[in-house]
């Protein structure tokens, strides 16, 4: 018939036989043995195309990568006749019937072959017995990270390939096209890292029980983006340190203001440090971010200690002044600074300087003043308020302690030197 004549003209590789074994003669050979068993090791070429790096986990110290893994070798038992030297392509159902290299990923935690909509496996056989075996795999493997410079660090990770059963006497793994055997997708990007380079290398691995094995390495370097950590950690720490310096400009008699400001900045720095540590593995060495946060915490803490010293020395100084002046009829003659130590108010009028040992609170004074008719004459209280409006800055400067004066210069200067040294060392 015309159909039979047409079928004879076509190459046999274009005609799908009823059974694959009829064309490849699989039943005539024992594929439990490697090609060339008993002879020299069979060379198996490898090339890899990295589709994506899905995630990098600092806590688990691993990475997840999706890639196309291709094997090349020659098995003369699979050779067949073809007039036009055309290859045949098969899916994963033929893999279980022939010999394939048993390559596995060293230090892998999880891996799987994609199976949507069918297993992503391709087998291509050429007439001379050359074979191409391709898989689409997602693998999670360990990456031994060093966080001593975190977050100004660069991590070097590698995915290692090796034969599980066949040592170098039976199988020789090599990169099929040398350095060009490793290719990557142009659109690979990560949220926290910049991929600096991909490279391929090879080596040997020794096991005391089974001998030497060929091992291939997929190396890649990841440099961390610093801007995220500047916004989340470094910049808030800088603001808290500078906020603690505001205490040096507050009057030394304003105890609630200076103490509350110091405690607030200390607690905020503790929160920042806790948040950074929660997202990192519990390593036993100091990280670069730890150095910065702990030094910043030290500056905030020292600002609180500075006020404690100011308050203590001020108290001692006032006691010495009181002893010199002595007692006079149970009344103390006090200046404005000492008076404010008792009632928390500014006193700059002469009539307010003579206070009883237990002065009335400022609120009561204000209440009484509000109940008094002041339409025709100003009370001493109002005079004090009016004079205070133009003299607040002068009073604060006069009531400064020498420690506050030096702290305004020393603290910012030392912190600037520390930042200059820190960023120069780690960047």
HUJOHU-V922731 format. One record per residue. N is the residue number from 1. D_FIRST is the distance of its C-alpha to the first C-alpha in Angstrom with 2 decimals. Layout:
n=N d_first=D_FIRST
n=N d_first=D_FIRST
This chain:
n=1 d_first=0.00
n=2 d_first=3.79
n=3 d_first=5.37
n=4 d_first=5.39
n=5 d_first=6.53
n=6 d_first=8.81
n=7 d_first=10.12
n=8 d_first=11.16
n=9 d_first=13.06
n=10 d_first=14.96
n=11 d_first=18.08
n=12 d_first=18.28
n=13 d_first=21.18
n=14 d_first=19.19
n=15 d_first=17.18
n=16 d_first=19.50
n=17 d_first=19.42
n=18 d_first=20.39
n=19 d_first=23.74
n=20 d_first=25.59
n=21 d_first=27.18
n=22 d_first=24.02
n=23 d_first=23.99
n=24 d_first=27.79
n=25 d_first=28.83
n=26 d_first=31.65
n=27 d_first=32.39
n=28 d_first=33.28
n=29 d_first=36.26
n=30 d_first=39.48
n=31 d_first=39.57
n=32 d_first=43.06
n=33 d_first=44.33
n=34 d_first=44.33
n=35 d_first=42.37
n=36 d_first=44.41
n=37 d_first=46.66
n=38 d_first=49.85
n=39 d_first=49.65
n=40 d_first=50.67
n=41 d_first=50.31
n=42 d_first=46.99
n=43 d_first=47.40
n=44 d_first=46.21
n=45 d_first=46.43
n=46 d_first=47.31
n=47 d_first=47.30
n=48 d_first=48.45
n=49 d_first=48.24
n=50 d_first=51.03
n=51 d_first=50.02
n=52 d_first=53.41
n=53 d_first=56.72
n=54 d_first=57.21
n=55 d_first=60.82
n=56 d_first=63.81
n=57 d_first=66.28
n=58 d_first=69.76
n=59 d_first=70.87
n=60 d_first=68.07
n=61 d_first=67.81
n=62 d_first=64.03
n=63 d_first=61.23
n=64 d_first=57.78
n=65 d_first=54.90
n=66 d_first=51.23
n=67 d_first=49.06
n=68 d_first=45.66
n=69 d_first=45.88
n=70 d_first=43.34
n=71 d_first=43.16
n=72 d_first=41.74
n=73 d_first=41.43
n=74 d_first=39.30
n=75 d_first=37.89
n=76 d_first=36.05
n=77 d_first=34.81
n=78 d_first=32.42
n=79 d_first=30.97
n=80 d_first=27.27
n=81 d_first=24.95
n=82 d_first=23.81
n=83 d_first=22.89
n=84 d_first=24.36
n=85 d_first=27.21
n=86 d_first=26.37
n=87 d_first=28.21
n=88 d_first=27.24
n=89 d_first=29.38
n=90 d_first=30.33
n=91 d_first=32.94
n=92 d_first=35.89
n=93 d_first=34.14
n=94 d_first=33.38
n=95 d_first=37.02
n=96 d_first=38.28
n=97 d_first=36.09
n=98 d_first=37.04
n=99 d_first=40.33
n=100 d_first=41.71
n=101 d_first=45.23
n=102 d_first=47.87
n=103 d_first=49.57
n=104 d_first=52.17
n=105 d_first=54.78
n=106 d_first=58.32
n=107 d_first=61.00
n=108 d_first=58.47
n=109 d_first=59.66
n=110 d_first=56.53
n=111 d_first=52.93
n=112 d_first=49.59
n=113 d_first=45.96
n=114 d_first=44.94
n=115 d_first=42.57
n=116 d_first=42.00
n=117 d_first=39.42
n=118 d_first=38.08
n=119 d_first=39.66
n=120 d_first=39.94
n=121 d_first=38.45
n=122 d_first=35.90
n=123 d_first=34.57
n=124 d_first=32.75
n=125 d_first=31.68
n=126 d_first=31.11
n=127 d_first=29.34
n=128 d_first=32.79
n=129 d_first=34.07
n=130 d_first=36.09
n=131 d_first=36.37
n=132 d_first=37.54
n=133 d_first=38.95
n=134 d_first=40.37
n=135 d_first=42.50
n=136 d_first=44.38
n=137 d_first=47.74
n=138 d_first=51.08
n=139 d_first=53.97
n=140 d_first=57.71
n=141 d_first=59.78
n=142 d_first=63.45
n=143 d_first=65.27
n=144 d_first=68.71
n=145 d_first=70.63
n=146 d_first=74.14
n=147 d_first=76.05
n=148 d_first=79.31
n=149 d_first=78.70
n=150 d_first=77.11
n=151 d_first=76.42
n=152 d_first=76.78
n=153 d_first=74.40
n=154 d_first=71.21
n=155 d_first=68.94
n=156 d_first=66.71
n=157 d_first=63.87
n=158 d_first=61.03
n=159 d_first=57.86
n=160 d_first=57.41
n=161 d_first=54.22
n=162 d_first=54.32
n=163 d_first=52.39
n=164 d_first=53.76
n=165 d_first=53.14
n=166 d_first=52.53
n=167 d_first=55.58
n=168 d_first=55.67
n=169 d_first=55.06
n=170 d_first=51.55
n=171 d_first=50.44
n=172 d_first=51.53
n=173 d_first=51.18
n=174 d_first=51.50
n=175 d_first=50.88
n=176 d_first=47.61
n=177 d_first=48.93
n=178 d_first=52.67
n=179 d_first=54.65
n=180 d_first=51.64
n=181 d_first=49.88
n=182 d_first=51.70
n=183 d_first=50.88
n=184 d_first=52.16
n=185 d_first=51.42
n=186 d_first=53.67
n=187 d_first=54.71
n=188 d_first=56.18
n=189 d_first=59.67
n=190 d_first=62.19
n=191 d_first=65.07
n=192 d_first=67.81
n=193 d_first=66.48
n=194 d_first=65.47
n=195 d_first=62.88
n=196 d_first=64.44
n=197 d_first=61.86
n=198 d_first=58.86
n=199 d_first=58.66
n=200 d_first=56.83
n=201 d_first=58.63
n=202 d_first=58.25
n=203 d_first=60.57
n=204 d_first=61.13
n=205 d_first=62.20
n=206 d_first=64.12
n=207 d_first=64.32
n=208 d_first=66.91
n=209 d_first=64.74
n=210 d_first=61.39
n=211 d_first=62.15
n=212 d_first=60.96
n=213 d_first=57.95
n=214 d_first=56.43
n=215 d_first=57.01
n=216 d_first=55.77
n=217 d_first=57.79
n=218 d_first=56.93
n=219 d_first=60.34
n=220 d_first=61.40
n=221 d_first=64.86
n=222 d_first=65.93
n=223 d_first=69.04
n=224 d_first=70.54
n=225 d_first=71.32
n=226 d_first=75.11
n=227 d_first=75.56
n=228 d_first=74.70
n=229 d_first=77.33
n=230 d_first=79.87
n=231 d_first=79.64
n=232 d_first=79.57
n=233 d_first=82.00
n=234 d_first=83.85
n=235 d_first=84.92
n=236 d_first=86.26
n=237 d_first=88.14
n=238 d_first=89.72
n=239 d_first=90.81
n=240 d_first=92.39
n=241 d_first=94.34
n=242 d_first=95.61
n=243 d_first=96.43
n=244 d_first=98.61
n=245 d_first=100.67
n=246 d_first=101.79
n=247 d_first=104.13
n=248 d_first=106.21
n=249 d_first=107.11
n=250 d_first=108.15
n=251 d_first=111.83
n=252 d_first=112.63
n=253 d_first=114.42
n=254 d_first=111.29
n=255 d_first=110.36
n=256 d_first=107.81
n=257 d_first=105.91
n=258 d_first=105.63
n=259 d_first=104.87
n=260 d_first=102.19
n=261 d_first=100.53
n=262 d_first=100.49
n=263 d_first=99.11
n=264 d_first=96.39
n=265 d_first=95.14
n=266 d_first=95.21
n=267 d_first=93.15
n=268 d_first=90.63
n=269 d_first=90.15
n=270 d_first=89.63
n=271 d_first=86.90
n=272 d_first=85.09
n=273 d_first=85.27
n=274 d_first=83.99
n=275 d_first=81.01
n=276 d_first=79.97
n=277 d_first=80.38
n=278 d_first=78.32
n=279 d_first=75.16
n=280 d_first=75.56
n=281 d_first=75.22
n=282 d_first=78.49
n=283 d_first=78.89
n=284 d_first=82.09
n=285 d_first=82.81
n=286 d_first=84.03
n=287 d_first=81.61
n=288 d_first=82.49
n=289 d_first=82.48
n=290 d_first=84.87
n=291 d_first=87.29
n=292 d_first=87.33
n=293 d_first=87.66
n=294 d_first=90.33
n=295 d_first=92.38
n=296 d_first=92.10
n=297 d_first=93.16
n=298 d_first=96.09
n=299 d_first=97.23
n=300 d_first=97.13
n=301 d_first=98.99
n=302 d_first=101.61
n=303 d_first=102.29
n=304 d_first=103.28
n=305 d_first=105.43
n=306 d_first=106.98
n=307 d_first=108.27
n=308 d_first=109.57
n=309 d_first=111.59
n=310 d_first=112.82
n=311 d_first=113.90
n=312 d_first=115.66
n=313 d_first=117.55
n=314 d_first=118.55
n=315 d_first=120.00
n=316 d_first=122.01
n=317 d_first=123.28
n=318 d_first=124.47
n=319 d_first=126.25
n=320 d_first=128.15
n=321 d_first=129.16
n=322 d_first=130.33
n=323 d_first=132.46
n=324 d_first=134.10
n=325 d_first=134.92
n=326 d_first=136.08
n=327 d_first=136.84
n=328 d_first=139.11
n=329 d_first=140.07
n=330 d_first=136.64
n=331 d_first=135.00
n=332 d_first=132.68
n=333 d_first=132.69
n=334 d_first=129.04
n=335 d_first=127.19
n=336 d_first=124.04
n=337 d_first=121.70
n=338 d_first=123.49
n=339 d_first=123.81
n=340 d_first=120.11
n=341 d_first=119.59
n=342 d_first=121.26
n=343 d_first=119.98
n=344 d_first=116.89
n=345 d_first=118.31
n=346 d_first=119.44
n=347 d_first=123.25
n=348 d_first=124.66
n=349 d_first=127.86
n=350 d_first=131.14
n=351 d_first=131.90
n=352 d_first=128.74
n=353 d_first=129.51
n=354 d_first=132.02
n=355 d_first=130.04
n=356 d_first=131.13
n=357 d_first=129.59
n=358 d_first=127.30
n=359 d_first=126.32
n=360 d_first=124.93
n=361 d_first=121.18
n=362 d_first=119.99
n=363 d_first=118.50
n=364 d_first=121.88
n=365 d_first=123.48
n=366 d_first=120.97
n=367 d_first=121.52
n=368 d_first=125.23
n=369 d_first=124.88
n=370 d_first=122.74
n=371 d_first=125.38
n=372 d_first=128.16
n=373 d_first=129.05
n=374 d_first=128.18
n=375 d_first=128.45
n=376 d_first=131.64
n=377 d_first=131.52
n=378 d_first=128.84
n=379 d_first=128.89
n=380 d_first=128.71
n=381 d_first=125.19
n=382 d_first=124.02
n=383 d_first=125.77
n=384 d_first=123.90
n=385 d_first=120.55
n=386 d_first=121.30
n=387 d_first=122.37
n=388 d_first=119.30
n=389 d_first=116.92
n=390 d_first=117.94
n=391 d_first=118.57
n=392 d_first=115.51
n=393 d_first=114.09
n=394 d_first=117.49
n=395 d_first=118.05
n=396 d_first=114.65
n=397 d_first=115.29
n=398 d_first=118.80
n=399 d_first=117.57
n=400 d_first=114.96
n=401 d_first=115.24
n=402 d_first=114.98
n=403 d_first=111.96
n=404 d_first=110.06
n=405 d_first=110.98
n=406 d_first=109.62
n=407 d_first=106.51
n=408 d_first=105.46
n=409 d_first=105.12
n=410 d_first=104.19
n=411 d_first=101.34
n=412 d_first=99.28
n=413 d_first=99.99
n=414 d_first=98.87
n=415 d_first=95.73
n=416 d_first=94.76
n=417 d_first=95.27
n=418 d_first=93.15
n=419 d_first=90.26
n=420 d_first=90.46
n=421 d_first=90.40
n=422 d_first=87.62
n=423 d_first=85.11
n=424 d_first=85.98
n=425 d_first=85.32
n=426 d_first=81.99
n=427 d_first=80.28
